[in-house]
């Protein structure tokens, strides 16, 4: 049965690079080629060639180096590709994928933004909008912030220098 960290495929296709990206961007995982969706071995042809081709494609297209091994199940060759979680974001053809349950999903919009920020090791607070200036800040929002911050910073209520508060 496929899981968060295991995906079965009957044969290799380059489109499975998306699955490998999803594993790398999540908790890592294992792509097993030569099995049906239930994990029953059906074997692969030209396993020695695949043992060379798969890691080369992954390294050349994704920039990561997997562990790829052939395992014999009876008289059938099964290829196991192990992907470690990556500390940086990995993309395939400019798209980012993550693993959730037994599925790989493309990240878009806010999910993609949050993912890229998280992988960068920063928080939203650390990003500076170079095009914005103090005049773009809403003074009413600063006054509202002062009300919420009074328990942690009692002196903030009396602060009149809005620029020092916003830094």
C-alpha positions, -999 to +999 in steps of 0.1 A: +000+000+000+013+035-009+020+058+020+034+092+028+069+078+022+064+050-003+052+051-039+049+021-062+053+022-100+052-006-125+079+009-147+101+040-148+088+072-165+105+106-163+072+121-150+080+103-117+106+130-110+076+149-096+072+122-069+109+124-061+106+162-057+076+158-035+096+133-013+126+156-011+104+186-002+086+167+025+100+139+048+118+119+022+106+086+008+111+056-014+100+052-050+098+015-058+097+006-095+087-028-108+057-033-085+019-028-090-002-004-069-006-031-042+032-036-039+032-070-057+064-075-077+061-075-115+098-067-122+114-043-146+133-048-178+168-035-183+173-030-146+210-025-148+205+004-173+178+019-150+202+016-121+225+040-140+198+062-157+176+069-127+202+085-105+217+104-134+183+119-143+175+128-107+209+144-102+209+163-136+173+175-135+167+180-097+202+185-083+199+158-057+217+125-054+194+095-045+204+060-033+192+036-060+194-002-056+182-033-073+165-059-051+156-094-064+122-107-055+122-142-068+133-139-104+122-103-107+143-071-104+128-043-084+144-009-082+143+010-050+151+048-051+156+063-017+152+101-014+163+120+017+144+151+028+160+183+015+169+213+036+164+235+005+134+237-018+136+214-049+117+220-081+110+202-113+106+223-145+100+253-122+072+237-102+073+226-066+057+195-052+052+181-017+039+148-004+007+145+016-006+111+024-001+089-006-003+118-031+021+144-045+007+179-049+019+209-068+023+239-046+008+272-058-001+306-045+001+312-008+011+275-001+041+279-024+051+312-008+049+298+027+068+267+017+096+287+001+099+310+031+100+280+055+127+263+034+147+295+034+150+293+072+134+327+076+101+340+088+078+366+073+091+392+098+126+389+083+116+400+048+119+437+040+098+452+012+123+474-005+097+495-023+078+504+009+085+533+032+072+546+065+045+566+046+030+533+035+023+522+071-012+528+085-010+548+117-043+533+129-027+499+127+002+510+149-023+524+175-041+490+174-008+472+178+001+494+209-032+482+226-022+445+221+014+450+231+008+469+263+010+437+285+044+428+271+057+464+267+039+487+291+058+518+280+046+515+244+013+533+252+031+565+258+054+561+227+047+589+202+076+581+178+057+558+154+089+551+134+107+536+164+077+513+170+076+501+135+112+491+133 
